[in-house]
């Protein structure tokens, strides 16, 4: 097998996606510490946000669900900007 065959390449992301495959991602706990919020609040903010990676185990009857969120830096910046504009008065 040639060296080129061993080289792994990532498929190109569609241009409408805001997060790159190699972009730095944060856990809800990391964002919570940076923004002085609780991790549960961060999870609620980002749970249905476009571009957030949600890893979820299949639900087993009678067991709670397990979800892992990874928040790309560009998504965190977009949400922070959107939330910071909400509190500003318009002139």
C-alpha positions as CSV (number, residue, x, y, z in Angstrom):
1,X,0.0,0.0,0.0
2,X,1.3,3.5,-0.8
3,X,1.8,6.3,1.6
4,X,-1.0,8.2,0.0
5,X,-3.4,5.4,0.7
6,X,-2.5,5.5,4.4
7,X,-3.0,9.2,4.6
8,X,-6.4,10.1,6.1
9,X,-8.3,12.9,4.6
10,X,-11.5,14.6,5.9
11,X,-14.3,15.3,3.6
12,X,-14.8,19.0,2.8
13,X,-17.5,20.6,5.0
14,X,-20.4,22.2,3.2
15,X,-19.9,26.0,3.0
16,X,-23.0,26.7,5.1
17,X,-21.6,24.9,8.1
18,X,-20.0,27.2,10.7
19,X,-17.8,24.6,12.4
20,X,-14.8,23.0,10.9
21,X,-13.8,19.4,11.6
22,X,-10.6,20.5,13.2
23,X,-11.9,23.5,15.1
24,X,-11.3,23.7,18.9
25,X,-14.4,22.5,20.8
26,X,-15.4,23.2,24.4
27,X,-17.3,21.2,27.0
28,X,-20.3,22.8,28.8
29,X,-18.2,22.9,31.9
30,X,-15.4,24.9,30.1
31,X,-17.9,27.4,28.7
32,X,-19.6,27.7,32.1
33,X,-16.3,28.6,33.8
34,X,-15.5,31.2,31.1
35,X,-19.0,32.8,31.2
36,X,-19.6,32.4,35.0
37,X,-22.7,30.3,34.5
38,X,-23.7,26.8,35.7
39,X,-22.9,23.9,33.3
40,X,-26.7,23.1,33.3
41,X,-27.5,26.6,32.0
42,X,-24.8,26.2,29.3
43,X,-26.3,22.9,28.3
44,X,-29.8,24.5,28.0
45,X,-28.4,27.3,25.9
46,X,-26.5,25.1,23.4
47,X,-28.6,21.9,23.4
48,X,-30.5,22.8,20.2
49,X,-27.9,25.2,18.7
50,X,-26.9,24.6,15.1
51,X,-23.3,23.3,14.8
52,X,-23.0,21.8,18.3
53,X,-21.9,18.2,18.4
54,X,-24.3,16.0,20.4
55,X,-23.2,12.5,21.2
56,X,-26.0,10.4,22.7
57,X,-26.2,6.8,23.8
58,X,-29.2,4.9,22.8
59,X,-31.8,5.2,25.5
60,X,-32.3,2.0,27.6
61,X,-35.7,1.5,29.1
62,X,-35.8,2.8,32.7
63,X,-32.3,4.4,32.5
64,X,-31.5,8.1,32.1
65,X,-30.1,9.4,28.9
66,X,-26.4,10.2,28.6
67,X,-25.5,13.1,26.3
68,X,-22.2,14.7,25.6
69,X,-22.0,18.2,24.1
70,X,-19.0,19.6,22.3
71,X,-19.3,23.3,21.4
72,X,-17.1,24.6,18.6
73,X,-15.4,27.9,19.2
74,X,-17.3,29.6,16.3
75,X,-20.6,28.5,17.7
76,X,-19.7,29.8,21.2
77,X,-18.7,33.1,19.7
78,X,-21.9,33.4,17.7
79,X,-24.1,32.6,20.7
80,X,-22.2,35.0,23.0
81,X,-22.6,37.8,20.5
82,X,-26.3,37.1,20.0
83,X,-26.9,37.0,23.8
84,X,-24.8,40.1,24.5
85,X,-26.9,42.1,21.9
86,X,-30.2,41.1,23.6
87,X,-29.5,43.2,26.6
88,X,-28.5,46.4,24.7
89,X,-31.0,49.2,24.4
90,X,-31.7,50.3,20.8
91,X,-31.5,54.1,20.1
